[in-house]
Amino acid sequence: LSSYATIMKGSEHGHVVIAGDPDGSMIMHALKGEQGKKQMPPAGKLPDDEIQKVADWIKAGAKE
C-alpha cells in the first residue's frame, strides 16, 4: 500500500478501503488484528487514536 491509488484499487483479496464504510474495509480489520487478518503494521499495533483517525477518514469518504 504505497499510494492512494494503490489503496483504492484494492488487492487480489478485495477492497482494502470502502469509502464511507470503515467496518467493511479490510484495512480496518488488519489494523485491529480482527477476522483472521494479519496484524498491520507488522511492527505492532498502532495506538487506538491512530486507528480511529483512519476509521474517521474512511467514514468521511476516504478522499485523497
KANOR-V652847 format. One record per residue. N is the residue number from 0. RES is the residue in three letters. SS is DSSP state (h for helix, s for strand, l for the rest). PHI is phi in whole degrees, 0 to 359 (* if undefined). OMEGA is omega in radians with two decimals (none if undefined). Layout:
n=[N:N]
res=[RES:RES]
ss=[SS:SS]
phi=[PHI:PHI]
omega=[OMEGA:OMEGA]
This chain:
n=[0:1:2:3:4:5:6:7:8:9:10:11:12:13:14:15:16:17:18:19:20:21:22:23:24:25:26:27:28:29:30:31:32:33:34:35:36:37:38:39:40:41:42:43:44:45:46:47:48:49:50:51:52:53:54:55:56:57:58:59:60:61:62:63]
res=[LEU:SER:SER:TYR:ALA:THR:ILE:MET:LYS:GLY:SER:GLU:HIS:GLY:HIS:VAL:VAL:ILE:ALA:GLY:ASP:PRO:ASP:GLY:SER:MET:ILE:MET:HIS:ALA:LEU:LYS:GLY:GLU:GLN:GLY:LYS:LYS:GLN:MET:PRO:PRO:ALA:GLY:LYS:LEU:PRO:ASP:ASP:GLU:ILE:GLN:LYS:VAL:ALA:ASP:TRP:ILE:LYS:ALA:GLY:ALA:LYS:GLU]
ss=[l:l:l:h:h:h:h:h:h:l:s:l:l:s:l:l:l:l:l:l:l:h:h:h:l:h:h:h:h:h:h:h:l:l:l:l:l:l:l:l:l:l:l:l:l:l:l:h:h:h:h:h:h:h:h:h:h:h:h:l:l:l:l:l]
phi=[*:260:207:301:299:295:298:286:291:94:225:295:264:123:288:280:232:247:309:87:227:299:292:267:271:304:299:293:294:291:297:268:68:253:53:72:282:298:299:235:289:300:289:139:297:288:300:304:293:288:297:296:299:294:300:296:297:296:300:281:112:54:287:293]
omega=[-3.02:-3.13:3.09:-3.12:3.13:3.13:-3.08:3.11:-3.10:-3.11:3.10:3.14:3.12:-3.11:3.07:3.12:3.01:-3.08:3.14:-3.05:3.14:-3.12:3.12:-3.09:-3.11:-3.10:3.13:3.12:3.11:3.13:-3.14:-3.10:-3.07:3.01:3.09:3.13:3.08:-3.14:3.08:-0.14:-3.09:-3.12:3.13:-3.08:3.04:3.03:-3.10:-3.14:3.09:3.08:3.12:3.09:3.11:3.12:3.13:3.12:3.13:-3.12:3.13:3.08:3.07:-3.14:3.14:none]
